[in-house]
Amino acid sequence: MAWSGDERAKKAVAAVAAVAARNVVLRSREPVKPEASPPPLPALPPAPPPKECDQSCGMGSCLETSAFFNCQELMVLGCDCGGCCMDRLED
């Protein structure tokens, strides 16, 4: 039995469609890889200290001195570091 040109074309298209359908089914069984998330943004730089921290206190600035003394101690030393110093919690 000899096939005509139209019949060959139809058979070829049907064969290609069958292969394509099989490939779609096979691909749908493959695990889906999650997309990589973008890297985290860099941390923001710390905020600058308040302007009160630039005031003179002892042998340095309020910022430098407040690392060693709390607000009450700085006031006893005669420093006006309000807004820059912090009271530390007692252990």
C-alpha positions in Angstrom: 0.0 0.0 0.0 1.5 3.3 -1.1 0.7 6.5 0.7 0.0 9.7 -1.0 1.9 12.9 -0.2 -1.0 14.2 1.9 -1.2 11.0 3.9 2.6 11.1 4.6 2.4 14.7 5.7 -0.5 13.8 8.1 1.4 10.8 9.5 4.5 13.0 10.0 2.6 15.7 11.8 0.9 13.1 14.0 4.2 11.5 14.9 5.8 14.9 15.7 2.7 15.8 17.8 3.0 12.5 19.7 6.7 13.1 20.5 6.0 16.6 21.6 3.1 15.5 23.8 5.3 12.8 25.4 8.0 15.4 26.1 5.5 17.7 27.7 4.4 14.9 30.0 8.0 14.0 30.9 8.9 17.6 31.6 5.9 18.1 33.8 7.3 15.3 36.1 10.6 17.1 36.6 10.9 18.9 39.9 10.6 22.7 39.6 13.7 24.5 40.8 13.0 27.5 42.9 14.4 30.8 41.7 17.4 32.1 43.6 16.5 34.9 45.9 18.5 38.1 45.5 21.3 38.8 48.0 20.3 40.8 51.0 20.8 44.5 51.0 23.9 45.8 52.8 23.3 47.2 56.3 22.7 50.9 56.6 25.6 52.9 58.3 24.9 53.8 61.9 23.2 57.2 62.5 25.6 60.0 63.5 25.6 60.8 67.2 23.6 63.8 68.3 25.3 67.3 68.2 25.3 67.3 72.0 28.0 64.6 71.8 30.5 67.0 70.4 30.5 69.2 73.5 33.6 69.3 75.6 33.6 67.1 78.7 36.7 66.5 80.8 39.7 65.6 78.6 37.5 64.8 75.6 34.0 65.1 74.1 30.7 64.0 75.7 30.7 61.1 73.2 34.1 59.9 74.4 33.5 60.5 78.1 30.0 58.9 78.1 31.7 55.5 77.3 33.0 55.5 80.8 30.4 57.4 82.9 26.6 57.5 83.0 24.6 60.8 82.8 24.6 61.4 86.6 28.3 60.9 86.9 28.9 63.3 83.9 26.8 65.9 85.7 28.9 65.6 88.8 32.0 66.1 86.7 30.4 69.3 85.4 29.6 68.1 81.9 26.4 69.0 80.1 25.9 65.9 78.0 22.1 65.7 78.0 21.0 64.0 74.8 24.3 62.2 74.4 24.8 60.1 77.6 22.8 57.1 78.7 22.2 55.7 82.2 23.5 52.2 82.4 21.6 49.5 84.2 23.2 48.3 87.4 24.3 44.6 87.4 
